[in-house]
Amino acid sequence: MTATRHVGRPGEVSRSGPWVRRGWVAVALIPVCFLLAFALGYVLYDLFGYQPENDDAPFWIDLICTIPILAVSLVPCVAAVGFGRRSASGGDRRGLLPMAVGALAGLALTILSVVGLIG
């Protein structure tokens, strides 16, 4: 008895192919958004009349400035995790790597922001 296997046509793209590419684009945007968040932090502290280098800002100013900074820096991390999961759920295991990179980068940025806020 013989078994027939379905072999795709040459050049046929898997259904999860665009999600892997989008995941890697999101991973590539992590440093860009980190720099944008860094600049946003300086602008927000300056709008409140404080300098981020000094430790004279009250806690509520630090909190108000940290939340948008964290949000801007986590956007590509969340996108990488979402696109990677979508790719992996479609059967393409290549999406696991951008998902892991996005999750680790997001965790690191969150920990750094919380430590900077508390410490």
SULTAVEN-V205931 format. One record per backbone hydrogen bond with DSSP energy under -0.5 kcal/mol. NH is the residue of the N-H (numbers start at 1). CO is the residue of the C=O. If there is no record, write none. Layout:
# SULTAVEN-V205931
NH|CO, NH|CO
This chain:
# SULTAVEN-V205931
5|3, 7|5, 8|6, 12|9, 17|14, 20|16, 21|17, 22|18, 23|19, 24|20, 25|21, 26|22, 27|23, 28|24, 29|25, 30|27, 33|29, 34|30, 35|31, 36|32, 37|33, 38|34, 39|35, 40|36, 41|37, 42|38, 43|39, 44|40, 45|41, 46|42, 47|43, 48|44, 49|46, 50|45, 54|51, 62|58, 63|59, 64|60, 65|61, 66|62, 67|63, 68|64, 69|65, 70|66, 71|67, 72|68, 73|69, 74|70, 75|71, 78|74, 79|75, 80|76, 81|77, 82|78, 83|79, 84|80, 85|81, 86|82, 87|83, 88|84, 89|85, 90|86, 91|88, 92|87, 93|91, 95|92, 96|93, 97|94, 98|94, 99|95, 100|96, 101|97, 102|98, 103|99, 104|100, 105|101, 106|102, 107|103, 108|104, 109|105, 110|106, 111|107, 112|108, 113|109, 114|110, 115|111, 116|112, 117|113, 118|114, 119|115
